Amino acid sequence: MRGEDLSRAEAAELLDACLILRLPTRSIAAPLIALQVKGETFEELAGLTEAMRERAVRITSRQARFVDTAARVRVASRLSMFRRRQRS
């Protein structure tokens, strides 16, 4: 690891390569862990974010309001784990 920063375009290309090539989890995790260990720059995060947004599927609905049940489940499970640890 040389600890070099990626440009915004390089970070976007990294994410695209991981998703297009349908790489195994280990192959995707390696560069992302390296970014975390090095410390992500704003440009790297922006490039990854832009690449994710370009691939996102826009959902349309007749409903005016939505409830994010997936996030609620994640938060609830984390809270229950935290509470169990406090009791122990």
N, C-alpha and C positions, 0 to 999 in steps of 0.2 A: 504494500500500500504506500503510495507516494503522497497521499493526502491532498491531491489536487482538486480544485473545485471544477464542477461542470458548468457549462453555460446553460442558459434557459433551454436552448434548442437541444443540447446534448442530453439534458435531463428528460425532456419530452421524448427524444429518440430512445432513451433507455427504457422508459415505460412502454412505448410502442413495441419495441423489440420483445420485451417480456410477454406482452399480451398477444402479439401477432404470432410469435413462434410457439405459443402454448408450451412454454418451458416448464419443467418440473419445479415444484415448490422450492427445492434447494437452490436451483439455479436462479430463481427470482429473488430469493431471500439474500443471497450473497452480496449483490451490489447494494441492496437497500440497507443491509446491516453495515456495510462499509460506509455508506453515506451517514448513517446515524453515528457511528464511531468517530468519523471525521468531524461531524457536526454539519448539518445541512445549512446551506446558504439560502438567502431569500430567493436568488435566481433559480437554484435547484428546486426548491419547493414550488415556485411559480411555474416552472416548466412541467413538473409532475402534475400539478393541479390543472394546467391548461390541457395537457394530454388526456387526463381523466375526463374533464368536461367535454372535450371533443368526442369522446367515446360514449358519453352518457346518453341514455335513451330518454327522450322527453316524453312524459306521461301526460295525457290530456284526459280530463274527466268532466262530467256534467256537475260534479259536486263542487260547491264553493269552499268548503272547509275540509281539512284532512287531519287525521290524528296519526302521528308516527308511532305505531305500536311496536315496531322493532326496537326503536331507541328506548322506549319505556321498559321493555322486557330486559334489555341489557342493563339499564340503570337499576332496575329492581333487583336483578340477580347480583349485581355488584354490591348493592346496599345490604342484601341479606348475607352475603359472604363477609362483609365488613362487620356486621352486627354479630355474626357467629364468632368471629375472631376476638371481638371485644369481650364476649362472655367467657371465652376460654381462659 
